[in-house]
């Protein structure tokens, strides 16, 4: 599938120190924090062509089921992208790792059966634009699989999250925010939530500002009005053009 020209520079995100930290802590979280099992649940049942936004160091790749024919993995951070390329070589399904940003995905419209966001909406600069792009590249009726951390429950937790987001957290953790509401953002982008459950990472022990998570499935409507690559608005659905 040919890529379209992105409006975002090749390396729009550059957090080399955080990337090194994330490459280590994400592996620990998979092995000791139960995240590997969440990745398997996130991707279970997928098939066809999939686009993964913010692939990081490629830890999802080993969990894609064999029914997936192709994964295009978008990763804007150079050092994480290099790690993802290595992980793609060991994957059981074809994975193509490419540079790009969530706000301007370098692929054509309605090209994918499913999209995956995994611990990425917290650090996207423009979440509504990113979700609009995901909706653009999904076929009508396509799935959005999400596993995201976000706003917790209770006034104390939310107050702490908001205070951290205004101060040190984004600086220390590569632009990450703890108090975003991924479920509300996904609904506002026009997706229908089909399944969702709340969980904590890690499930046991002290709850961190980044511990509250949601994992689920949303779907693009079968018939929508989308904007194509030329900027023209057109209807889409499951009927053939005359």
FITORTI-200590 format. One record per residue: residue number from 1; residue in one letter; x, y, z of N, C-alpha, C in turn. Coordinates in steps of 0.2 Angstrom, whole numbers, plus 2048, in hexadecimal, padded with zeros to 3 digits. Example, Ala and Ser with C-alpha at 12.3 -4.5 7.8 and 13.67 -1.06 7.14 Angstrom:
BEGIN
(node 1; "A"; (842; 7E4; 827); (83E; 7EA; 827); (842; 7F0; 827));
(node 2; "S"; (840; 7F5; 823); (844; 7FB; 824); (840; 800; 827));
END
This chain:
BEGIN
(node 1; "X"; (804; 7FA; 800); (800; 800; 800); (804; 806; 800));
(node 2; "X"; (804; 80A; 7FB); (808; 810; 7FB); (806; 815; 800));
(node 3; "X"; (80C; 818; 803); (80B; 81D; 808); (809; 824; 805));
(node 4; "X"; (806; 828; 809); (805; 82F; 806); (809; 834; 80A));
(node 5; "X"; (80B; 839; 807); (810; 83E; 80A); (80D; 841; 811));
(node 6; "X"; (811; 840; 816); (80F; 843; 81C); (810; 84A; 81D));
(node 7; "X"; (80C; 84E; 820); (80D; 855; 821); (811; 857; 828));
(node 8; "X"; (813; 851; 82B); (817; 852; 831); (81E; 84F; 82F));
(node 9; "X"; (823; 853; 832); (82A; 851; 831); (82C; 84A; 832));
(node 10; "X"; (831; 847; 82F); (832; 840; 830); (833; 83E; 837));
(node 11; "X"; (837; 842; 83B); (838; 841; 842); (834; 846; 846));
(node 12; "X"; (82E; 846; 846); (82A; 84B; 849); (82A; 84B; 851));
(node 13; "X"; (82C; 845; 854); (82D; 844; 85B); (834; 842; 85C));
(node 14; "X"; (838; 845; 861); (83F; 843; 862); (840; 844; 86A));
(node 15; "X"; (83F; 83E; 86D); (840; 83E; 874); (845; 838; 876));
(node 16; "X"; (84C; 839; 874); (851; 834; 875); (852; 831; 87C));
(node 17; "X"; (851; 835; 881); (852; 833; 888); (84C; 82F; 88A));
(node 18; "X"; (846; 832; 889); (840; 82E; 88A); (840; 827; 886));
(node 19; "X"; (842; 827; 880); (841; 821; 87C); (846; 81C; 87F));
(node 20; "X"; (84B; 81D; 881); (850; 818; 885); (84C; 816; 88B));
(node 21; "X"; (84A; 81A; 88F); (846; 818; 895); (840; 814; 893));
(node 22; "X"; (83C; 816; 88E); (836; 812; 88D); (838; 80B; 88A));
(node 23; "X"; (83D; 80B; 886); (83F; 804; 883); (841; 7FF; 889));
(node 24; "X"; (843; 802; 88F); (844; 7FD; 894); (83E; 7FC; 898));
(node 25; "X"; (83B; 801; 89A); (835; 800; 89F); (82F; 7FD; 89C));
(node 26; "X"; (82E; 7FD; 895); (829; 7FA; 892); (82A; 7F2; 892));
(node 27; "X"; (830; 7F0; 891); (831; 7E9; 892); (830; 7E6; 899));
(node 28; "X"; (832; 7EA; 89E); (831; 7E8; 8A5); (829; 7E8; 8A6));
(node 29; "X"; (826; 7ED; 8A3); (81E; 7ED; 8A4); (81B; 7E7; 8A1));
(node 30; "X"; (81E; 7E5; 89B); (81B; 7DF; 898); (81C; 7D9; 89C));
(node 31; "X"; (822; 7D8; 89F); (824; 7D2; 8A2); (821; 7D2; 8A9));
(node 32; "X"; (821; 7D8; 8AD); (81F; 7D8; 8B4); (819; 7DB; 8B6));
(node 33; "X"; (817; 7DF; 8B1); (811; 7E3; 8B2); (80A; 7E1; 8AF));
(node 34; "X"; (80B; 7DB; 8AB); (805; 7D9; 8A8); (803; 7DC; 8A2));
(node 35; "X"; (807; 7E0; 89F); (805; 7E4; 899); (805; 7DF; 893));
(node 36; "X"; (80A; 7DA; 893); (80A; 7D5; 88D); (803; 7D2; 88C));
(node 37; "X"; (800; 7D0; 891); (7F9; 7CD; 891); (7F4; 7D2; 88E));
(node 38; "X"; (7F5; 7D8; 890); (7F0; 7DD; 88D); (7F1; 7DE; 886));
(node 39; "X"; (7F7; 7DE; 884); (7F9; 7DE; 87D); (7F5; 7D9; 879));
(node 40; "X"; (7F6; 7D3; 87B); (7F3; 7CD; 878); (7EB; 7CE; 878));
(node 41; "X"; (7E8; 7D0; 87D); (7E1; 7D2; 87D); (7DF; 7D7; 878));
(node 42; "X"; (7E3; 7DC; 878); (7E2; 7E2; 874); (7E2; 7E0; 86C));
(node 43; "X"; (7E6; 7DB; 86A); (7E7; 7DA; 863); (7E3; 7D3; 861));
(node 44; "X"; (7E0; 7D0; 866); (7DD; 7C9; 865); (7D7; 7CA; 860));
(node 45; "X"; (7D7; 7C6; 85B); (7D1; 7C6; 856); (7D2; 7CA; 850));
(node 46; "X"; (7D8; 7CE; 850); (7D9; 7D3; 84A); (7DA; 7CF; 844));
(node 47; "X"; (7D9; 7D2; 83E); (7DA; 7CE; 838); (7DB; 7D4; 832));
(node 48; "X"; (7DE; 7D2; 82D); (7DE; 7D7; 827); (7E4; 7DC; 828));
(node 49; "X"; (7E3; 7E2; 825); (7E8; 7E7; 825); (7E7; 7EB; 82C));
(node 50; "X"; (7ED; 7EC; 82F); (7ED; 7F0; 835); (7F2; 7F6; 835));
(node 51; "X"; (7F0; 7FB; 838); (7F5; 801; 839); (7F5; 802; 841));
(node 52; "X"; (7FB; 802; 843); (7FD; 803; 84A); (800; 80A; 84B));
(node 53; "X"; (7FD; 80E; 84F); (7FF; 815; 84F); (803; 816; 856));
(node 54; "X"; (80A; 818; 855); (80E; 819; 85B); (810; 812; 85E));
(node 55; "X"; (814; 80E; 859); (816; 807; 85B); (81B; 807; 860));
(node 56; "X"; (81E; 80C; 862); (824; 80C; 867); (829; 807; 864));
(node 57; "X"; (82B; 803; 869); (831; 7FE; 868); (82E; 7F8; 865));
(node 58; "X"; (828; 7F7; 863); (825; 7F2; 860); (823; 7EC; 864));
(node 59; "X"; (821; 7ED; 86A); (81F; 7E7; 86F); (819; 7E4; 86D));
(node 60; "X"; (814; 7E8; 869); (80E; 7E5; 867); (80F; 7E0; 861));
(node 61; "X"; (814; 7E0; 85E); (815; 7DC; 858); (815; 7D5; 859));
(node 62; "X"; (817; 7D2; 85E); (817; 7CB; 860); (810; 7C9; 862));
(node 63; "X"; (80B; 7CD; 863); (805; 7CB; 865); (800; 7CB; 85F));
(node 64; "X"; (801; 7CD; 859); (7FD; 7CD; 854); (7FB; 7C6; 852));
(node 65; "X"; (7F4; 7C5; 851); (7F2; 7BE; 84F); (7F4; 7BD; 847));
(node 66; "X"; (7F4; 7B7; 845); (7F6; 7B5; 83F); (7F2; 7B7; 839));
(node 67; "X"; (7EB; 7B9; 83B); (7E6; 7BB; 836); (7E8; 7C2; 834));
(node 68; "X"; (7EC; 7C6; 837); (7EE; 7CC; 835); (7F3; 7CB; 82F));
(node 69; "X"; (7F1; 7CE; 829); (7F5; 7CE; 823); (7FB; 7D3; 823));
(node 70; "X"; (7FA; 7D8; 826); (7FF; 7DE; 825); (7FE; 7E3; 82B));
(node 71; "X"; (804; 7E5; 82E); (804; 7EA; 833); (808; 7F0; 830));
(node 72; "X"; (806; 7F6; 830); (80A; 7FC; 82F); (80A; 7FF; 835));
(node 73; "X"; (810; 800; 838); (811; 802; 83F); (814; 809; 83E));
(node 74; "X"; (811; 80E; 841); (813; 815; 840); (817; 817; 847));
(node 75; "X"; (81D; 819; 846); (820; 81B; 84C); (825; 822; 84B));
(node 76; "X"; (823; 827; 84E); (827; 82E; 84D); (82D; 82E; 850));
(node 77; "X"; (82F; 82B; 855); (835; 82C; 859); (83A; 827; 856));
(node 78; "X"; (840; 82A; 854); (845; 826; 850); (848; 820; 854));
(node 79; "X"; (84A; 821; 85A); (84D; 81B; 85D); (848; 816; 85F));
(node 80; "X"; (842; 818; 861); (83D; 813; 862); (83B; 80F; 85B));
(node 81; "X"; (83B; 813; 856); (83A; 810; 84F); (83F; 80B; 84D));
(node 82; "X"; (845; 80C; 84F); (84B; 807; 84D); (84A; 801; 851));
(node 83; "X"; (847; 801; 857); (846; 7FB; 85B); (840; 7F8; 858));
(node 84; "X"; (83B; 7FC; 856); (835; 7F8; 853); (837; 7F5; 84D));
(node 85; "X"; (83B; 7F7; 849); (83E; 7F4; 843); (841; 7ED; 845));
(node 86; "X"; (845; 7ED; 84A); (848; 7E6; 84C); (842; 7E2; 84F));
(node 87; "X"; (83D; 7E4; 852); (838; 7E0; 855); (834; 7DD; 84F));
(node 88; "X"; (833; 7E1; 849); (82F; 7DF; 844); (832; 7D9; 840));
(node 89; "X"; (839; 7D8; 841); (83C; 7D3; 83D); (83A; 7CC; 841));
(node 90; "X"; (838; 7CC; 847); (837; 7C6; 84B); (82F; 7C5; 84B));
(node 91; "X"; (82B; 7C9; 848); (824; 7C9; 849); (821; 7C3; 844));
(node 92; "X"; (81C; 7C0; 846); (819; 7BB; 842); (815; 7BD; 83C));
(node 93; "X"; (813; 7C4; 83C); (80F; 7C7; 837); (814; 7CC; 833));
(node 94; "X"; (812; 7CE; 82D); (816; 7D3; 82A); (815; 7DA; 82D));
(node 95; "X"; (81A; 7DD; 82F); (81A; 7E4; 832); (81F; 7E8; 82F));
(node 96; "X"; (81C; 7EE; 82D); (820; 7F3; 82A); (820; 7F9; 82E));
(node 97; "X"; (826; 7FB; 831); (827; 801; 835); (829; 807; 831));
(node 98; "X"; (825; 80C; 832); (826; 812; 82E); (826; 819; 833));
(node 99; "X"; (829; 81E; 831); (829; 824; 835); (822; 828; 833));
(node 100; "X"; (820; 82C; 838); (81A; 82F; 837); (817; 831; 83E));
(node 101; "X"; (812; 836; 83E); (80F; 838; 844); (807; 837; 843));
(node 102; "X"; (804; 836; 849); (7FD; 834; 84A); (7F9; 839; 846));
(node 103; "X"; (7FB; 840; 847); (7F7; 845; 844); (7F7; 846; 83C));
(node 104; "X"; (7FB; 842; 839); (7FC; 842; 832); (7FE; 83B; 82F));
(node 105; "X"; (7FA; 836; 830); (7FC; 830; 82E); (7FE; 82F; 827));
(node 106; "X"; (804; 82C; 825); (806; 82C; 81E); (804; 826; 81A));
(node 107; "X"; (7FD; 825; 81A); (7FA; 820; 817); (7F3; 822; 814));
(node 108; "X"; (7F1; 81E; 80F); (7EB; 821; 80B); (7E4; 81F; 810));
(node 109; "X"; (7DF; 822; 80E); (7D9; 822; 811); (7D5; 81B; 810));
(node 110; "X"; (7D2; 819; 816); (7CE; 813; 815); (7D2; 80D; 813));
(node 111; "X"; (7D8; 80C; 815); (7DD; 807; 813); (7DD; 801; 818));
(node 112; "X"; (7DB; 802; 81E); (7DC; 7FD; 823); (7D6; 7FA; 827));
(node 113; "X"; (7D6; 7F4; 828); (7D0; 7F1; 82C); (7D0; 7F3; 833));
(node 114; "X"; (7D6; 7F4; 836); (7D6; 7F6; 83D); (7DC; 7FA; 83F));
(node 115; "X"; (7DB; 7FE; 844); (7E1; 802; 846); (7E2; 801; 84E));
(node 116; "X"; (7E8; 802; 850); (7EA; 800; 857); (7ED; 806; 85A));
(node 117; "X"; (7EB; 808; 860); (7EF; 80D; 864); (7F0; 80A; 86B));
(node 118; "X"; (7F6; 80A; 86D); (7F8; 807; 873); (7FD; 80B; 877));
(node 119; "X"; (7FA; 80E; 87C); (7FE; 813; 880); (801; 818; 87C));
(node 120; "X"; (7FD; 81B; 878); (800; 821; 873); (7FC; 827; 874));
(node 121; "X"; (7F5; 827; 875); (7F1; 82D; 875); (7F3; 832; 87A));
(node 122; "X"; (7F6; 82F; 87F); (7F9; 833; 885); (7FE; 838; 883));
(node 123; "X"; (802; 837; 87D); (807; 83B; 87B); (806; 83E; 875));
(node 124; "X"; (801; 83D; 871); (7FF; 840; 86B); (7FE; 847; 86C));
(node 125; "X"; (801; 84B; 868); (800; 853; 869); (7F9; 855; 868));
(node 126; "X"; (7F6; 852; 863); (7EF; 855; 861); (7EA; 84E; 860));
(node 127; "X"; (7E7; 84C; 866); (7E3; 846; 866); (7DE; 846; 861));
(node 128; "X"; (7D9; 84B; 861); (7D4; 84B; 85C); (7D6; 84B; 855));
(node 129; "X"; (7DC; 84E; 853); (7DE; 84D; 84C); (7E1; 846; 84B));
(node 130; "X"; (7E4; 843; 850); (7E7; 83D; 84F); (7E1; 838; 84E));
(node 131; "X"; (7DC; 838; 852); (7D6; 834; 851); (7D3; 835; 84B));
(node 132; "X"; (7D2; 83B; 848); (7CF; 83C; 842); (7D3; 839; 83C));
(node 133; "X"; (7DA; 839; 83D); (7DE; 836; 838); (7DD; 82E; 838));
(node 134; "X"; (7DC; 82B; 83E); (7DB; 824; 83F); (7D5; 822; 83C));
(node 135; "X"; (7D0; 826; 83D); (7C9; 825; 83A); (7CA; 826; 832));
(node 136; "X"; (7CE; 82A; 830); (7CE; 82B; 828); (7D1; 825; 825));
(node 137; "X"; (7D6; 822; 828); (7DA; 81C; 825); (7D6; 815; 826));
(node 138; "X"; (7D1; 815; 82B); (7CD; 80F; 82C); (7C8; 80E; 826));
(node 139; "X"; (7C7; 808; 824); (7C1; 807; 820); (7BB; 808; 824));
(node 140; "X"; (7B5; 809; 820); (7AF; 80A; 824); (7AD; 803; 828));
(node 141; "X"; (7AC; 804; 82E); (7AB; 7FE; 833); (7B1; 7FB; 836));
(node 142; "X"; (7B7; 7FE; 834); (7BD; 7FC; 837); (7BE; 7FD; 83E));
(node 143; "X"; (7C2; 7F9; 842); (7C3; 7F9; 849); (7C9; 7FE; 84B));
(node 144; "X"; (7C8; 801; 851); (7CD; 804; 854); (7CE; 800; 85B));
(node 145; "X"; (7D4; 7FD; 85C); (7D5; 7FA; 862); (7DA; 7FF; 866));
(node 146; "X"; (7D8; 7FF; 86C); (7DB; 804; 871); (7DD; 801; 877));
(node 147; "X"; (7E3; 803; 87A); (7E6; 801; 880); (7E9; 807; 883));
(node 148; "X"; (7E6; 80B; 887); (7E9; 812; 889); (7E8; 813; 890));
(node 149; "X"; (7ED; 817; 893); (7EC; 819; 89A); (7E9; 820; 899));
(node 150; "X"; (7E6; 822; 89F); (7E3; 829; 89F); (7E0; 82B; 8A6));
(node 151; "X"; (7DB; 82F; 8A5); (7D8; 832; 8AB); (7D6; 82D; 8B0));
(node 152; "X"; (7D8; 82D; 8B7); (7D5; 829; 8BC); (7CF; 82A; 8BF));
(node 153; "X"; (7CD; 827; 8C4); (7C7; 828; 8C7); (7C8; 82B; 8CE));
(node 154; "X"; (7C4; 82F; 8D0); (7C5; 832; 8D7); (7C8; 839; 8D6));
(node 155; "X"; (7C6; 83E; 8DA); (7C9; 845; 8DA); (7D0; 845; 8DB));
(node 156; "X"; (7D3; 841; 8E0); (7DA; 842; 8E2); (7DE; 840; 8DC));
(node 157; "X"; (7DD; 83A; 8D9); (7E1; 838; 8D3); (7E1; 83C; 8CE));
(node 158; "X"; (7DB; 83F; 8CC); (7DA; 844; 8C6); (7DE; 84A; 8C8));
(node 159; "X"; (7DD; 84C; 8CE); (7E1; 853; 8D0); (7E8; 852; 8CF));
(node 160; "X"; (7EB; 84C; 8D1); (7F2; 84B; 8D0); (7F4; 84A; 8C9));
(node 161; "X"; (7F0; 847; 8C5); (7F1; 846; 8BE); (7F2; 84D; 8BA));
(node 162; "X"; (7ED; 851; 8BC); (7ED; 858; 8B8); (7F2; 85C; 8BA));
(node 163; "X"; (7F4; 85B; 8C1); (7FA; 85F; 8C3); (801; 85D; 8C0));
(node 164; "X"; (801; 856; 8BF); (807; 854; 8BC); (807; 856; 8B4));
(node 165; "X"; (802; 855; 8B1); (801; 857; 8AA); (803; 85E; 8A9));
(node 166; "X"; (802; 863; 8AD); (804; 86A; 8AD); (80B; 86B; 8AE));
(node 167; "X"; (80E; 866; 8B1); (815; 868; 8B3); (81A; 863; 8B0));
(node 168; "X"; (81C; 85E; 8B4); (822; 85A; 8B3); (821; 854; 8AE));
(node 169; "X"; (81B; 851; 8AF); (81A; 84A; 8AB); (81B; 84A; 8A4));
(node 170; "X"; (818; 84F; 8A0); (81A; 84F; 899); (821; 850; 897));
(node 171; "X"; (825; 854; 89B); (82C; 855; 89A); (830; 84F; 89C));
(node 172; "X"; (82E; 84B; 8A1); (832; 845; 8A3); (830; 83F; 89E));
(node 173; "X"; (82A; 83F; 89C); (828; 839; 899); (826; 83A; 891));
(node 174; "X"; (82A; 83E; 88E); (829; 83E; 886); (822; 841; 884));
(node 175; "X"; (820; 846; 888); (819; 849; 885); (813; 845; 888));
(node 176; "X"; (814; 840; 88C); (80E; 83D; 88F); (80A; 841; 893));
(node 177; "X"; (803; 840; 893); (7FF; 843; 898); (7FB; 83D; 89B));
(node 178; "X"; (7F9; 83F; 8A2); (7F6; 839; 8A6); (7EE; 83A; 8A6));
(node 179; "X"; (7EC; 840; 8A5); (7E5; 842; 8A7); (7E1; 842; 8A1));
(node 180; "X"; (7E3; 840; 89B); (7DF; 840; 895); (7D9; 83B; 896));
(node 181; "X"; (7D4; 83B; 892); (7CE; 837; 892); (7CE; 833; 88B));
(node 182; "X"; (7D1; 82E; 88A); (7D1; 82B; 884); (7CA; 828; 881));
(node 183; "X"; (7C6; 826; 886); (7BF; 824; 884); (7BB; 82A; 881));
(node 184; "X"; (7BC; 82F; 885); (7B8; 835; 882); (7BA; 838; 87C));
(node 185; "X"; (7C1; 837; 87B); (7C4; 83A; 874); (7C2; 835; 86F));
(node 186; "X"; (7C2; 82F; 870); (7C0; 82A; 86B); (7B9; 82B; 869));
(node 187; "X"; (7B5; 82C; 86E); (7AD; 82D; 86C); (7AD; 833; 868));
(node 188; "X"; (7B0; 839; 86A); (7AF; 83F; 867); (7B2; 83F; 860));
(node 189; "X"; (7B6; 83A; 85E); (7B9; 83A; 857); (7B4; 836; 853));
(node 190; "X"; (7AE; 834; 856); (7A9; 830; 852); (7A9; 829; 852));
(node 191; "X"; (7AE; 826; 856); (7AE; 81F; 856); (7A8; 81C; 85B));
(node 192; "X"; (7A6; 816; 85A); (7A1; 813; 85F); (7A5; 80E; 863));
(node 193; "X"; (7A5; 80F; 86A); (7A8; 80A; 86E); (7A4; 804; 86E));
(node 194; "X"; (7A7; 7FE; 86D); (7A4; 7F8; 86D); (7A6; 7F4; 873));
(node 195; "X"; (7AC; 7F4; 876); (7AD; 7F1; 87C); (7B3; 7F5; 87F));
(node 196; "X"; (7B3; 7F5; 886); (7B8; 7F8; 88A); (7B8; 7F6; 891));
(node 197; "X"; (7BE; 7F5; 893); (7BF; 7F4; 89A); (7C4; 7F8; 89D));
(node 198; "X"; (7C4; 7F9; 8A4); (7C9; 7FD; 8A7); (7CD; 7F9; 8AB));
(node 199; "X"; (7D4; 7FB; 8AC); (7D8; 7F7; 8AF); (7DE; 7FB; 8B2));
(node 200; "X"; (7E2; 7F8; 8B6); (7E8; 7FC; 8B8); (7EF; 7F9; 8B6));
(node 201; "X"; (7F4; 7FD; 8B5); (7FA; 7FA; 8B3); (7FF; 7FE; 8B8));
(node 202; "X"; (803; 7FA; 8BC); (801; 7F3; 8BE); (7FB; 7F2; 8C1));
(node 203; "X"; (7F8; 7EB; 8C1); (7F2; 7EA; 8C4); (7F2; 7EA; 8CC));
(node 204; "X"; (7F8; 7E8; 8CE); (7F9; 7E8; 8D5); (7FE; 7ED; 8D8));
(node 205; "X"; (7FE; 7EF; 8DE); (803; 7F3; 8E1); (800; 7FB; 8E0));
(node 206; "X"; (805; 7FF; 8E1); (804; 806; 8E1); (801; 809; 8DA));
(node 207; "X"; (7FC; 80D; 8DA); (7F9; 80F; 8D4); (7FC; 816; 8D2));
(node 208; "X"; (7FF; 816; 8CD); (803; 81C; 8CA); (7FE; 820; 8C6));
(node 209; "X"; (800; 827; 8C5); (7FC; 82B; 8C1); (7FA; 828; 8BA));
(node 210; "X"; (7FF; 824; 8B7); (7FE; 821; 8B1); (7FB; 81A; 8B1));
(node 211; "X"; (7F8; 817; 8B7); (7F6; 811; 8B8); (7EF; 810; 8B5));
(node 212; "X"; (7EA; 814; 8B6); (7E3; 813; 8B3); (7E3; 812; 8AB));
(node 213; "X"; (7E1; 80D; 8A9); (7E1; 80C; 8A2); (7DA; 809; 89F));
(node 214; "X"; (7D9; 80A; 899); (7D3; 807; 896); (7D5; 803; 890));
(node 215; "X"; (7D2; 7FD; 88F); (7D4; 7F9; 889); (7CD; 7F7; 886));
(node 216; "X"; (7CD; 7F8; 87F); (7C7; 7F6; 87C); (7C7; 7F7; 874));
(node 217; "X"; (7C1; 7F6; 871); (7C0; 7F6; 86A); (7BB; 7FC; 868));
(node 218; "X"; (7BC; 800; 864); (7B8; 805; 861); (7B7; 804; 859));
(node 219; "X"; (7B2; 806; 856); (7B1; 805; 84F); (7AF; 80B; 84B));
(node 220; "X"; (7B2; 80C; 845); (7B0; 812; 841); (7A9; 810; 83E));
(node 221; "X"; (7A4; 815; 83E); (79E; 813; 83B); (79E; 811; 833));
(node 222; "X"; (799; 80D; 832); (799; 80A; 82B); (799; 80F; 825));
(node 223; "X"; (795; 814; 827); (794; 81A; 822); (795; 820; 825));
(node 224; "X"; (79A; 824; 822); (79D; 82A; 825); (79E; 82F; 820));
(node 225; "X"; (79F; 835; 822); (7A2; 83A; 81D); (7A9; 83B; 81F));
(node 226; "X"; (7AE; 83A; 81A); (7B5; 83A; 81C); (7B8; 83F; 817));
(node 227; "X"; (7BE; 842; 819); (7C1; 846; 814); (7C7; 843; 811));
(node 228; "X"; (7C8; 843; 80B); (7CD; 83F; 807); (7D3; 843; 807));
(node 229; "X"; (7D8; 840; 804); (7DF; 843; 804); (7DF; 849; 800));
(node 230; "X"; (7DA; 84B; 7FC); (7DA; 851; 7F9); (7D7; 857; 7FD));
(node 231; "X"; (7D3; 855; 802); (7D0; 859; 806); (7C8; 85A; 805));
(node 232; "X"; (7C6; 856; 800); (7BF; 855; 7FE); (7BB; 851; 803));
(node 233; "X"; (7B5; 853; 804); (7B1; 84F; 809); (7AC; 84A; 804));
(node 234; "X"; (7AC; 844; 806); (7A8; 83F; 802); (7A5; 83A; 807));
(node 235; "X"; (7A0; 837; 805); (79C; 831; 809); (7A0; 82B; 808));
(node 236; "X"; (7A0; 827; 80D); (7A3; 820; 80D); (79E; 81B; 80F));
(node 237; "X"; (79E; 815; 80D); (799; 810; 810); (79B; 809; 80D));
(node 238; "X"; (796; 805; 80D); (797; 7FE; 80A); (794; 7FD; 804));
(node 239; "X"; (792; 802; 800); (78F; 801; 7F9); (794; 803; 7F4));
(node 240; "X"; (794; 800; 7EE); (799; 802; 7E9); (797; 808; 7E5));
(node 241; "X"; (79C; 80B; 7E3); (79A; 811; 7DF); (797; 80F; 7D8));
(node 242; "X"; (793; 813; 7D5); (78F; 811; 7CF); (794; 812; 7C9));
END
